[in-house]
């Protein structure tokens, strides 16, 4: 059974930085693709960034050059470093793990950016 636990969300002023983390259980972590998604109130969940098992990354246009996704397979952890935060980045951020047909989600962590 895979569990994903996010941490590191919080409240920050516009222009500030936050790093959210996702600790995963299970032996498949190091071969799975990991990602961060977010959902703002009244909006659909959207992709923020993904990272493959080999470290290839992909970002939504809205966060390119501001956010960085990384992973530490020794710690079964994926990170999202968020810089130059904007009020429109306010959302619940969810960690995602994908491997073949398997798809797992964390419980989410709130990020609030004030103007």
Secondary structure, 3 states (H helix, E strand, C coil): CCCEEEECCEEEECCCCEEEEEEECCCCHHHCEEEEEEECCCCCCEEEEEECCCCCEEECCCCCCCEEEEEEHHHCEEEEEECCCCHHHCEEEEEEEEECCEEEECCCEEEEEEC
